[in-house]
């Protein structure tokens, strides 16, 4: 992404397409989990690379399914330790670097020709989707700000994509 440009958010169709694509990859469960940790949990690449098994207790239901599948695979490794092992690792290493996660996203989006998407697209999608649903649970943007770890509410607001179709529907209510 160039300076001043934001990553595009993903449509529901793009999310489904990506998950289908990742289901055909070599380490499909791990790859789908990386993607969902971004889109459904709003994690940055750096945060994804640092998730440990003892941290992964209360997740989105889609994330939880993949976490359980990957856990069944990973606990068979001789070097597995629930307290210290990273959830996301490479085939040859106990961990994965933030840059390797960024590179995976870049490759996946390129494979599917999702122009303007980056490793931050999932986080923007997550925050935009939260903002559309926050009133259903009686929350506010401040709750989202706290959840995603922003110090400033304006930072959270910059992540939220404007929806002109929603604006049109809102005006038609009057």
C-alpha positions in Angstrom: 0.0 0.0 0.0 1.2 3.4 -0.8 1.5 6.2 1.7 -1.9 7.5 2.6 -3.8 4.7 1.0 -5.9 2.3 3.1 -6.3 -1.4 2.4 -9.6 -2.3 0.9 -12.2 -4.0 3.1 -13.4 -7.5 2.0 -16.9 -8.3 1.0 -18.6 -11.5 2.4 -18.1 -13.1 -1.1 -14.4 -12.3 -1.0 -14.1 -13.8 2.4 -15.8 -17.0 1.3 -13.7 -17.1 -1.9 -10.5 -16.7 0.1 -11.4 -19.4 2.6 -12.2 -21.8 -0.3 -8.9 -20.9 -2.0 -7.0 -21.5 1.3 -8.7 -24.8 1.8 -6.8 -26.1 -1.2 -3.3 -24.9 0.0 -0.6 -27.1 1.5 -1.2 -26.0 5.1 -4.9 -25.3 4.7 -6.0 -25.2 8.3 -3.1 -23.0 9.4 -3.7 -20.7 6.4 -7.4 -20.4 6.9 -6.8 -19.7 10.6 -4.4 -16.9 9.8 -7.0 -15.4 7.5 -9.8 -15.7 10.0 -7.6 -14.3 12.8 -7.4 -11.2 10.7 -11.0 -11.0 9.4 -12.9 -12.3 12.4 -10.6 -11.2 15.3 -9.1 -8.1 13.8 -5.5 -9.1 14.5 -2.5 -7.5 12.8 0.2 -9.7 11.2 2.4 -9.0 14.1 -0.3 -10.1 16.6 -1.1 -13.2 14.5 2.5 -14.3 14.5 2.7 -14.0 18.3 -0.5 -15.9 19.4 0.3 -18.8 21.7 -2.0 -21.7 22.5 -2.5 -20.6 26.1 -3.8 -17.3 24.8 -6.4 -18.8 22.4 -9.3 -19.5 24.7 -12.3 -17.3 23.7 -12.6 -16.9 20.0 -15.1 -16.3 17.2 -16.9 -19.6 16.4 -15.3 -19.9 13.0 -11.9 -19.2 14.4 -12.5 -21.7 17.3 -13.3 -24.5 14.8 -10.0 -24.1 13.1 -8.1 -23.6 16.3 -9.4 -27.0 17.5 -8.4 -28.7 14.2 -5.0 -27.2 14.3 -4.5 -28.0 18.0 -5.2 -31.7 17.2 -2.4 -31.6 14.7 0.1 -29.5 16.6 -0.2 -31.3 19.9 1.4 -34.4 18.2 4.7 -32.5 17.7 7.5 -33.5 20.0 8.3 -29.8 20.8 4.7 -28.8 21.5 4.1 -27.0 24.8 0.6 -25.4 25.4 2.2 -22.6 27.4 4.9 -21.6 25.0 4.2 -22.9 21.5 3.0 -20.4 18.9 -0.3 -21.2 17.2 1.1 -20.1 13.8 4.3 -21.6 12.9 6.1 -22.7 9.7 7.0 -26.3 8.8 10.6 -25.8 9.9 10.3 -23.3 12.7 8.5 -23.0 16.0 7.1 -19.6 15.0 6.3 -17.4 12.0 7.6 -13.9 11.6 5.2 -10.9 11.1 6.8 -10.3 7.7 6.1 -13.9 6.6 2.4 -13.4 7.5 2.3 -10.1 5.5 3.9 -12.0 2.6 1.3 -14.8 2.8 -1.6 -12.3 2.6 0.1 -10.5 -0.3 0.4 -13.8 -2.2 -3.1 -14.9 -1.4 -4.7 -11.7 -2.5 -2.6 -11.7 -5.6 -3.6 -15.3 -6.4 -7.3 -14.2 -6.3 -6.6 -10.8 -7.9 -8.1 -8.9 -5.0 -6.7 -5.5 -6.0 -5.9 -3.0 -3.2 -6.0 -5.6 -0.4 -3.2 -6.2 2.1 -2.6 -7.9 5.4 -4.5 -5.0 7.0 -7.7 -5.6 4.9 -9.0 -8.2 7.4 -8.5 -5.8 10.3 -10.4 -3.0 8.4 -13.1 -5.5 7.5 -13.4 -6.6 11.1 -13.7 -3.1 12.5 -16.1 -2.0 9.8 -18.3 -5.0 10.5 -18.2 -4.4 14.2 -19.3 -0.8 13.7 -22.3 -1.9 11.7 -23.4 -4.2 14.5 -22.4 -2.4 17.7 -25.8 -0.8 18.3 -27.4 -4.3 18.3 -25.7 -5.1 21.6 -26.0 -1.6 23.1 -22.4 -0.6 22.5 -20.6 2.3 21.0 -17.5 3.1 18.9 -15.6 3.5 22.2 -16.2 -0.2 22.9 -14.7 -1.0 19.5 -11.8 1.3 20.1 -11.0 -0.6 23.3 -11.5 -4.0 21.8 -9.0 -3.3 18.9 -6.5 -1.5 21.1 -6.5 2.0 19.6 -5.5 4.8 21.9 -7.5 7.4 19.9 -11.1 7.1 18.7 -10.2 8.9 15.5 -7.9 6.0 14.6 -10.8 3.6 15.0 -13.0 5.8 12.9 -10.4 5.9 10.0 -10.7 2.1 9.8 -14.5 2.2 9.1 -15.5 2.0 5.5 -18.3 4.4 4.4 -21.3 2.5 2.9 -23.1 4.7 0.4 -25.9 2.1 0.0 -26.5 2.2 3.8 -26.6 6.0 3.6 -29.2 5.9 0.8 -31.4 3.5 2.9 -31.0 5.7 5.9 -32.2 8.8 4.1 -35.1 6.8 2.6 -36.3 6.1 6.2 -37.1 9.8 6.6 
